[in-house]
Amino acid sequence: MTELASADIQLIQAILPHRYPFLLVDRVEDIDGVKSARGIKNVTMNEPHFQGHFPGTPIMPGVTIIEALAQTAAVMVGVTHNLADTNMLIYFMSIDKCKFRRKVLPGDVLELHVETLRGGSKIWKFKGRGLVNGEMAAEAEFTAMMDLPETAK
């Protein structure tokens, strides 16, 4: 049995260009090469989007759930291909089959399950599911371009 890789917040920040308030993944575990991974997002009331979405009834915006899935996928690829400190930039190209099933609230632990559908070079396609306590919160397929500076290629 192969040991699965993981990424703590320091490694995540070495791979992703995102920073507070838009770094939306706290940890990535169960990284199985570029096949699959599981991210963890601890949802807390002090996140800025809860001030306006919605006052008195805080709900994590669906677009940030999808962004957290994409960040998890980028970390998976970055860990597997040793892309820490390469200044990689990641851009959405498409989001398909996106559905929201459950509210994500402060205090929830959002599990971000991603698997690669297609990839290997610059353009990647993933399937992602966000779960809270095993219950589906969101799902989508998304395509992203991972752009490495010439010095890192």
Summary of the structure (lengths in Angstrom):
residues: 153
radius of gyration: 14.9
end to end distance: 31.1
largest distance: 48.2
contacts: 473
relative contact order: 0.21
helix: 22%
strand: 40%
